[in-house]
């Protein structure tokens, strides 16, 4: 399929471009080093040969990403599953999810879509702030990512947003791909997942017709991602204290690398993905006279309710909610043994934090909030 040239700088690589990109990757010293770490028991020559044998992006994902994720989750989790009974694996969708991990949210979704019988995986929206290294930019575009341009002045940002929206509509309608995009820019540090209306406004820049029709053309499916344990919880708590103590504090590039590595390799316990029904029918039920901003606020709130209602909660979520409320309202959902285990986990995570004037009470409150908010939102969504 011929993809319009206007999308060339942001779209994933097409199959005919892969041999040249593979040659660039194979020649890159940093890429070679990363592959030796990820696959320590396989020679790079064999990996390069396997890479060159991939003729499509999906083949690359199945040859490399799928098996890496299987091995990773066998070590770093006690189980990974998805309930996609609300959608049709013969169709393609735009999955809008809460944001738990920079790398794994979309990667695990790809694996789960394959396991669930979908014909293809997802094209992935990824911010250009994560793509400073040329080989990383090459690799993510091989892995079916399209680029969200964030570091642009105002007028150019508007044009870039429209182009990205038009690309998303093209990918759904013409390429028959799935799409994954996070409900907001950046992860919710406190576990309080909320859809930014600005994301939806961007998505409605492409397509044709009314705002309802433009969103319907993307076939949006709210997707809920639940981790039993967030391996980055202590890094987020550390960041909260550093920003509290020095409002001008900013993360370094090394902080981002540490967060990505910890998120990928750290222990997660159970991980659950769950699809809500596609919102096309719900969108069609809305009054067409709703003012524009009110419309996007309503769609964001509906997506939030659908995501929150499908969280899988674990004992740690109920325990954290009870501890912060200083009540025992949720003890039907956990045991004393669960509580002692979770408190031991919290203390071990807080012990990992090395900062000046370490405020243990504040750090514990921040971590408890991260685990309590999914429970609070689930209770609210369930009425």
Secondary structure, 3 states (H helix, E strand, C coil): CCCCHHHCCCCCCCHHHHHHHHHHHHHCHHHHHHHHHHCCCCCHHHHHHHHHCCCCHHHHHHHHHHHHHHHHHHHHEEEEEEECCCCCCCCCCEEEECCCCCCHHHHHHHHHHHHCCCCCCEEEEEEHHHCCCHHHHHHHHHCCEEEECCCCCHHHHHHHHHHHHHHHHHHHHCCCCEEEEECCCCCCCCCCCCCCHHHHHHHCCCCCCCHHHHHHCCCEEEEEEEECCCCCHHHHHHHHHHHHHCCCCCCCHHHHHHHHHHHHHCCCEEEEEEEEEECHHHHHCCCCCCCHHHHHHHHHHHHHHHHHHCCCCCHHHHHHHHHHHCCCCCHHHCCHHHHHHHHHHHHHHHHCCCCCCCCHHHHHHHHHHHHHHHHHHHHHHCC
